[in-house]
Amino acid sequence: MVNDSSDANLIQCEGITEKDLKSGNGNIAAEGKYHFLITDYTDKKEAGKTPHRLFNCTVLEAEYPTNEQKEQAGKVYHYRQYYERKERDVNGNPTGKIIAMEVGGGQIKGILNFALALGLFTIKDLETNSVNIDWAFAVGKQFMAEVRKKEKSYLGKKQTIFEVPFLGFYDITDPFVVSWPKNSEFIKLATGEEEMVEPVAVKDGCGVVDEPLPDNLLKRN
């Protein structure tokens, strides 16, 4: 419905429920073991902000430790991968400069863990001491991860976030996740049992899935 009232403060709210206004609607809001599909990727480089890659990961299937949240299929986990950082002085204050991550540091290991789960490189590639990863190929890939709830403080306010812990990404064929819930139709696509639509990479460091996801494939079995 179009809000055609001349009063700018009057908002038409027909059909909107309390549930629609709860925090986290549209994003994952439950701990559990998840099967994800990467639906798009963007290289974010904005003035004054730390450069990072943003991967939008759609929930294909999930399993929860409680019965509280059962409607996560189709929701999104936003994974931000920081590959540079803000330089800080000896007192811990930012200098305004953006610098590269330390070689061999935890952030680098986290990035490689994610890429390995997506099949973008192999363990043998580590022998070369450098790995060239084309992140556009991440779009359309699937992975497994256990999402956990975390309380954090930002600008003096407490926030509840849901995130994948450090080194917590797994290949869908990893023996560690063999008993985890998976969307069987998408597993068939990933393992070559059915023809898979190839994702396309677009300019400006972005990638998207070139066709909409079938509604029936986002429903839990």
Order of alpha helices (4+ residues) and beta strands (2+ residues): beta-beta-beta-beta-beta-alpha-beta-beta-beta-alpha-beta-beta
